[in-house]
Amino acid sequence: MDEQEFAELAAGAALNALSPADRAAFEAARREHPEWEHWIETDAATVAALADTVSDAVPPLTLRSTLLSRIATTPQLPAMDAAVAATAEPVDRWTPAPPRAPDRRGDEVPVEPPPPTAVIQAVSRRRWTRGILALAASMVLLVALGLGAVQINEYMNRPPEVVALQQIEDAPDARSATVEVADGGTSTAHWAESVGKVVLVSQGLPQIADDESFELWFVRDGAAVPAGVFEPTDGTTTALLEGAMEPGDVIAVTVEPQGGSPTGEPSSDPIVTIPTA
């Protein structure tokens, strides 16, 4: 037995699908070639991994009768002696003396006779088993890669405000401040001078009209610098201020016409004011 045939039998062993003769040949080769043990370990790991991806489920009550019905109506291969199939040599190792036949010039040339049916079926069965296990391993890998791709995609497509908030929280000089808003809401500014960004996380902001927006501002040296707008949402609202923060800035929020103040300056008193100094 060569290593390729052993690998095919190892797949069958992992699936508990070997005939008694195949099992005996497999165990004998295993004792004789301990260096082939890696095939057994790999196939066992593949079967275990595949089992972990399948959730427990109760088979339908009609499963047995359905299978028996299909077996009865499906054409079957010719009958074959199982002992002969189990001990048959692979096709590539079957080398009987070929008969010879004359060619067009009258010279004799070898003619390869077809291998016996038992040999073909035995080799096909073993290679089919190996192929099934390889397919199972591929499925496990694809599932793992698929889950990994989903997680990577979610990570890479995080909203900018989420990315900025993570950067701020990871910074050694991260700071935050919270103020109360009318009607019992709160707004918390998160910033880090080393990052140069500010993220405002608010809950319970007051209701505004459909044609209005909340506008963010950096207030520095007595002047208000526009820092973007955001729309009201239910629950928690997270907004990243546009532009770079400077030391001593005050973070402010006003209610403006939808899309922001047309003049570039606040048109109402701020509903949120958070000093950062």
DAMO-V931765 format. One record per helix or strand of 3 or more residues. SS is the DSSP state (helix for helix, strand for strand). FROM is the first residue (numbers start at 1). TO is the last residue. If there is no record, write none. Layout:
ss:SS from:FROM to:TO
ss:SS from:FROM to:TO
This chain:
ss:helix from:3 to:14
ss:helix from:20 to:32
ss:helix from:34 to:52
ss:helix from:63 to:73
ss:helix from:82 to:87
ss:helix from:91 to:93
ss:strand from:99 to:102
ss:strand from:108 to:111
ss:helix from:117 to:156
ss:helix from:160 to:170
ss:strand from:175 to:181
ss:helix from:182 to:184
ss:strand from:185 to:192
ss:strand from:197 to:203
ss:strand from:212 to:220
ss:strand from:223 to:230
ss:strand from:236 to:240
ss:strand from:250 to:257
ss:strand from:272 to:275
